[in-house]
Amino acid sequence: MSTSVKEQLNTDWQKAQEVGSQRASRLREILKSASSEAFTELRGGSSEVRELSRAALANLITYLKTQDLGGEAAPAPQDSALANDLILIEAQAREETVEKDIPSWRQLLTELFGLVRNRRADWMQFLGQQVNRYSAKVDSELTQEYGDRYQRVKEQVQKARSRYGAAPSASTQASSEAPATPVEIEVLED
């Protein structure tokens, strides 16, 4: 009887191994196909996201080019974004790429840096105006809150500021002095 039980266990074990290996191979195939579909979808989605982000940046650059610093006389960015969306939808319907119409990243970044370079002075002036407005607001709030005590401190700060502005800087003093002459040093050993 012990041999029949052993044989029965061996046959059952072999059947379990066969069923398990078949199931594992089916699971392997399912996982392989699912992962390949996921990677395909990821690649397709990332290229679509790249095109959309380039189109959005191109829209932003054209919007900034037409907008003045105060935000006046600027077309609504939604109109140009809607136009690009329509172009993308039409191209997808025709199964064509719009990549020819959308500038490359290099072109976009070159345009953006050029825009920043051209507007740097305007933006700095605008920033200075904002800082002046904010400092006037803080000044009035501190005057209301602390009254005469703040006025005394304010006067001392203005005096120190004027002294600092009138004092020549170390770099201008160094440049007005005679130029340095080279010196040779000889070291003697004891």
WOLINHU-V455913 format. One record per residue. N is the residue number from 1. PHI is phi as a letter, one per 30 degrees, with the letter a starting at -180 (* if undefined). OMEGA is omega in whole degrees, -180 to 180 (* if undefined). BURIAL is # if it has 9 or more other ideal C-beta (glycine too) atoms within 8 Angstrom, else .. Layout:
<<N;PHI;OMEGA;BURIAL> <N;PHI;OMEGA;BURIAL>>
This chain:
<<1;*;-178;.> <2;d;178;.> <3;d;180;.> <4;d;178;.> <5;d;177;.> <6;d;180;.> <7;d;179;.> <8;d;179;.> <9;d;179;.> <10;d;180;.> <11;d;178;.> <12;d;179;.> <13;d;179;.> <14;d;177;.> <15;d;179;.> <16;d;178;.> <17;d;180;.> <18;d;180;.> <19;d;179;.> <20;d;179;.> <21;d;176;.> <22;d;180;.> <23;d;179;.> <24;d;179;.> <25;d;176;.> <26;d;178;.> <27;d;178;.> <28;d;179;.> <29;d;179;.> <30;d;179;.> <31;d;180;.> <32;d;-179;.> <33;d;179;.> <34;d;-180;.> <35;d;179;.> <36;d;176;.> <37;d;180;.> <38;d;179;.> <39;d;177;.> <40;d;179;.> <41;d;179;.> <42;d;178;.> <43;d;180;.> <44;d;180;.> <45;d;-179;.> <46;d;177;.> <47;d;177;.> <48;d;178;.> <49;d;178;.> <50;d;-180;.> <51;d;-180;#> <52;d;180;#> <53;d;176;.> <54;d;178;#> <55;d;179;#> <56;d;178;#> <57;d;177;#> <58;d;177;#> <59;d;179;#> <60;d;-180;#> <61;d;179;#> <62;d;177;#> <63;d;180;#> <64;d;178;.> <65;d;-177;.> <66;d;-177;.> <67;c;173;#> <68;d;-172;.> <69;d;-179;.> <70;d;179;.> <71;i;-178;.> <72;c;176;.> <73;h;-180;.> <74;c;175;#> <75;d;-179;.> <76;d;-178;.> <77;d;-179;#> <78;d;-179;.> <79;d;-180;.> <80;d;177;#> <81;d;178;#> <82;d;179;.> <83;d;179;.> <84;d;177;#> <85;d;178;.> <86;d;177;.> <87;d;179;#> <88;d;-179;#> <89;d;179;.> <90;d;-180;.> <91;d;178;#> <92;d;178;.> <93;d;178;.> <94;d;-179;.> <95;h;175;.> <96;c;177;.> <97;c;180;.> <98;c;-174;#> <99;e;179;.> <100;d;-177;.> <101;d;-178;.> <102;c;180;#> <103;d;179;.> <104;d;179;.> <105;d;-179;.> <106;d;179;.> <107;d;-180;.> <108;d;-179;#> <109;d;177;.> <110;d;178;.> <111;d;-179;#> <112;d;179;#> <113;d;176;.> <114;d;178;.> <115;d;179;#> <116;d;-180;.> <117;d;-179;.> <118;d;-176;.> <119;c;-176;#> <120;e;-179;.> <121;d;179;.> <122;d;-179;.> <123;d;179;#> <124;d;178;.> <125;d;178;.> <126;d;178;#> <127;d;177;.> <128;d;177;.> <129;d;179;.> <130;d;180;.> <131;d;179;.> <132;d;178;.> <133;d;-179;.> <134;d;-180;.> <135;d;176;.> <136;d;179;.> <137;d;179;.> <138;d;179;.> <139;d;180;#> <140;d;179;.> <141;d;179;.> <142;d;177;#> <143;d;178;#> <144;d;-174;.> <145;d;-171;.> <146;c;175;.> <147;i;-175;.> <148;d;-179;.> <149;d;179;.> <150;d;-179;#> <151;d;179;#> <152;d;180;.> <153;d;-179;.> <154;d;179;#> <155;d;180;.> <156;d;178;.> <157;d;179;.> <158;d;177;.> <159;d;180;.> <160;d;179;.> <161;d;-180;.> <162;d;177;.> <163;d;180;.> <164;d;179;.> <165;d;-178;.> <166;d;-178;.> <167;d;178;.> <168;d;-179;.> <169;d;-178;.> <170;d;-178;.> <171;d;178;.> <172;d;177;.> <173;d;-179;#> <174;d;-178;.> <175;d;-180;.> <176;d;179;.> <177;d;179;.> <178;d;180;.> <179;d;-179;.> <180;d;177;.> <181;c;-179;.> <182;d;-178;.> <183;b;176;.> <184;c;180;.> <185;c;177;.> <186;c;-178;.> <187;c;179;.> <188;c;179;.> <189;c;179;.> <190;d;*;.>>
